[in-house]
Amino acid sequence: MRRYLLTSTGLVNDPIKQAFLDLLPKPAKDITVAFIPTAKNLNTNDKRYFMRVLLSLDELGVKKIDFVDIDAIKKEYWLPRLEAADVIYVGGGNTYYLLNSIRNSGLISELPRLLESRLYVGDSAGGIVITPSIDIAAVDDGDENIISIKDTKGLGLIGFEVSPHTPEDVSIKGNKEYSKTSPNAIYAFDDHSAIKVNGSKIEQIGNGHWSFNTLDLQ
């Protein structure tokens, strides 16, 4: 039974932290987290976001945090480290770049097997890439398509799309217009909310606001 936690900016409040703990296969003190920072590789903005992620994981008492950049090392090195982890945590950044890296590195063929027994946490781009399409990343001139990528089909590990950072960085109007072009259900959520998926059960959690399909934040 696959488990996913999709956020905008990480484990930023108690409900999201509790959801993370609830989805773990064993106590946090026995957990190894493999953190994939690859989506930020071409970004020149402030990366203290990583510090907040690490601090939140440390506060929850996880046993080990391993940085695994799938662009920096070959598959023969990164795959054993993902296999040794209980959580695969994919950080945010540029969605186009991240998807391209997942394809080129070979992670695309390994993730379905890995996630049969591991929790997947995806922040922003890390959540978008596992959906049926990453086209939501371009709403309101969002992610710049800084690399050549014609195929914007996502990994399709979940059957719906997500629009994080709504309405902080992505407008409700933009999401509504995009929803007219997509055949998929769409969860839009702000920086204080998240989507928890445990098998077939989907929950909207956090201290913020969210919406399903109509994209009207409540």
Phi, psi and omega in degrees: 000118184281149183229133181224145171228114186247121185234173172270313188226019176105197183274074195269349179211172187299317179300321180288321176298320179293322177298319177301312180296320181297329184273350181291146179281348181202173182304149183304326183295346180252010189261136170252129179251124172263113183260123181257107183267009192305325184299340182267001189301325181260359179278138178256006182280179182297130182250023175294347173309319180299322180297319180295320178298313182297319180296319180294321178292321179296319179297329179280353172084026179295153185288317187208142173237124181242124175277124182231096179271110185289348174274335190271335183227157182286161181304323181298341178260318184282329183297313178300329180287325174290323179294332180278351183267157174262337181229131171254112185250115183254115184285168182278176182150220181273119186293320180297313181297317181297313180299318179298320180292321178297321178291309187290330182283337185098357180297332181303326181274345183263332186302314181305317178292315182299322186278358172294335184227013182227149175280136175253124173246127180233120175266125175051251180305325179296335175273320183298321187295337183270002180271179181294335183209147176257011184299336178301336183294342182267355181298136181058039181053048181288244180301130174282132179283079189278356175232164180280108179217109182271329183266107181260018175292130179281185183285340176067028180284339172234158189267006180231169177256161177231146177232086179289168178063032176256121011256016184302309182243342181238123185286154175296320178300314180298320178294320179298316180296318180295321183300335179289340183260352185250138177277357187263153169295148183228129170261121172253135181211154184271187186286355180247012183234170180202168176243124179253126180238121179233095187066238180269357182268126180242129180232143173261123186227167175122186180256007185252215182234155181204174179205155179238124172073300182288337179063023170268107181297137183269000000 
